[in-house]
């Protein structure tokens, strides 16, 4: 799902799935469609995902769909990492 992230207009993508469905590719495929709509339909220039740094599955999904880790502003004490997808980074395969 797409949600407003901050007062500056940033949009965050979020996903949740019951554990019994993990590892089957459902999230990756669904998120690709949502991101394509965000970029092509809504004309968003950027979509972000904040992911708990221990959530290796979600980090893997973010990387598979072309999101990149944003290093700016990452604090060593934070439990979350921020992934960003700009309009030119959408993967459709």
N, C-alpha and C positions, 0 to 999 in steps of 0.2 A: 504494500500500500504506500501511497505517497502522502506525506504530511508536511505542513509548514514546519520549518526548523528554527528560524529566528526572525527577528523583526526586520531584517534586511532582505527578506524574500527567499532565503535559501530553502530548498526542498530536500527532505530526507526520504529515502526509501527504506521500508522495514519489511521483514518477513518473519513469519513464525510457522512452525510445523510440528505436529506431534512426533515424538521420537520414533515411533514405529514406521514413519515415512521418511526418515533421514537416510541420506546416501542413495537415493533412487533417482536423483536428477530433477525432481519436481520443482524445487525452488529455483534452480538455475533456469529452467525453461520458462517458468512463470515470470521471473524477474526480467528476463530478456524482453518479453512482450511489454511489460509495464514500462521499462526504460525506453523502448522504441516509441511508445505512445508519449512519454514525457518529453522526448526530444522532438519527434516529428509532429505530434498532435498539439501538445501544449507549448512547444517552442522553448522549453527550458534550456538554458545554457549549461547548467550544472546540476547534478544530483549528488547528494552525499549519503553516506551510511556510517553511523557510529556503531562500532562493534566491540563487545568486550574482548580484551586482548587474549583471553583464554578460549574463546569460541572459535576454534580452528575450522569448524565446518562453515560458519558464516564468512570467515575470512577467505576461505577457499572459493566460496560462491562469488564474493565480491571480485576476487582476482580473475575468476573464469569469465566474468562478464565484462572485463576490461576496466574495472575501477582500480585506481592507484592510491596507495597509501600517501596521505598528505603529512609531510613531516613538520610543516610550519605549525607551531603552537602545541606540538606534542610534549607533554610533560612526563617525566619519568614516573611520577607518582600517580598518574591517571590510570584507571583500569580499562579505559576505552581508547581505541584507535579510530581515526577518521579516514574513510576511503572516499574518493571523489571520482566522479565520471563527468567529463566535460562532453559537450555536444559531439565533438569529433571522435570520441572514444567508444561509441556504441558498437558492440559486436552483434552481428545478426546471424551468426552461425551456431 
